[in-house]
Amino acid sequence: MRTLTYFFIPGCPYCAQAKQYMHEIFLEHPEYRNIPIREIDETRQPELANFYDYYYTPCFFLEGRKIMEGIPTKALILAVFEAAYKD
C-alpha cells in the first residue's frame, strides 16, 4: 500500500465531489480506508503545491507521479485507490 497525495481547494465543487466519491468508495471497499492520504489544501500550503506539476484540483499523486487531475468521476477516484492499494 502506497501513500497518496491529494490536492484540493476548500469550496471547490469538484473537490467536494471527489470527497463524496471517496466517502462512497470507503463504504463499498473498507480496505481502502487504510491507504495513507496526505491531504494538501492548496490555499494553506501554496509553497508545497507549487512544487508539484498540476493545474486543476482535485489532483492525486502516487509516489510523485500524477495519476488523476481535474473533474472527478467515481470510476477515476476508484482507480486512484486501486493503484495505491497495489503493492
Secondary structure, 3 states (H helix, E strand, C coil): CCCEEEEECCCCHHHHHHHHHHHHHHHHCHHHHHCCEEEEECCCCHHHHCCCCCCCCCEEEECCEEEEECCCCHHHHHHHHHHHHCC
